[in-house]
Amino acid sequence: MDFRGKNIDLVGKMWLWFGISIAVMLIGLVGWLMPPTGLNYGIDFKGGSQFTYRIPSSLQAGLANDQGQAELLAKVNKGLSSGGLIGTRAQIAGKSDLVINTPALTASEAQTQENITSKAVSSAFGTQATLEGRQQVGAVIGDELRSNAIKGVVIGVLLIALWIYIRYNFAGDGLRYAVAGIVALLHDVIVLVGLFALIGKFDQRVEVDGGFIAALLTVVGYSINDSVVIFDRLRENLRTRRGEPFNKIVNDSLLETMSRSINTGLTVLLMLFVLLLFGGESIYNFTLAMLLGIASGLYSSIFNASMVLVLWHRFDEKKAAQARANRTNVSVRETPRQTAVKRSK
């Protein structure tokens, strides 16, 4: 797949690319606003208790397919509901463990809910359930983790902006490259968070946890890497093709690097898709976030970042043309006055 030398006007369809991005972000916004509003936070961020039970070997063979897992989870959830547990989530991890998250924030609440979950799980297993582990996260710790996650993403984006500014500050152009890169990154973050909120409304497995934050930071780094490849080619072409229209140089730079970006991106996406299908529950959120984020980053690095540079260049040209027109108008107004002075002499 080689796009070099092809007659494809990517820059000419700039507003189409922006329109697609806006449409996807609006879909994510709708997902965010759907009740319950916002993201589905995991136990790491909202606090609660997590109970892990070992699934008996006699039942593990029946969990090889989705139907078997769904039947077991249905039995567990029925038992939890009968025990009065509201706001719980049960999932199968690695086909050998059953994990149940509950909203218990204190030790006494956790002990009470442990008794209820153990009874429900034992009924579903048909034998006495064995509790492998219990994890408890307080509300204060959850709020602190959420705050640190936001700070980490913001600091990461700002450091990337500074690095791009320094790297491309030739002829005073560092600011526009930094802004273009950050616009692409913000697009990826908004798309990923919005789509995660939307999917979480229909799939209770999808929640914001430590794996999601790790995936988000990875996506930010991966996306800017693609943008830098395009920026480097654009910088090289601007040095060797002076005098040519900026739009054409940008378009050619995109076509010269698009094969590399798409081939690399598709390879990663295929592997992530396989992991999503067969990787198990423990990495499900991380893999899904990576899949959505890498796809968004692949799009934004090609169709958004460079288009921001084109818009910036057009604005500069328009401002320069306006300045020239003002100077011409001033010169025209002064000429008759100068002629009158000469005649009076």
Secondary structure, 3 states (H helix, E strand, C coil): CCCCCCCCCCHHHHHHHHHHHHHHHHHHHHHHHCCCCCCCECHHHHCEEEEEEECCHHHHHHHCCHHHHHHHHHHHHHHHHHCCCCCCEEEEECCCEEEEEECCCCHHHHHHHHHHHHHHHHHHHCCCCEEEEEEEECHHHHHHHHHHHHHHHHHHHHHHHHHHHHHCCHHHCHHHHHHHHHHHHHHHHHHHHHHHHHHHHHCCCCCECHHHHHHHHHHHHHHHHHHHHHHHHHHHHHHHCCCCCHHHHHHHHHHHHHHHHHHHHHHHHHHHHHHHHHCCHHHHHHHHHHHHHHHHHHHHHHHCHHHHHHHHHHHHHHHHHHHHHHHHHHHHHHHHHHHHHHHHC
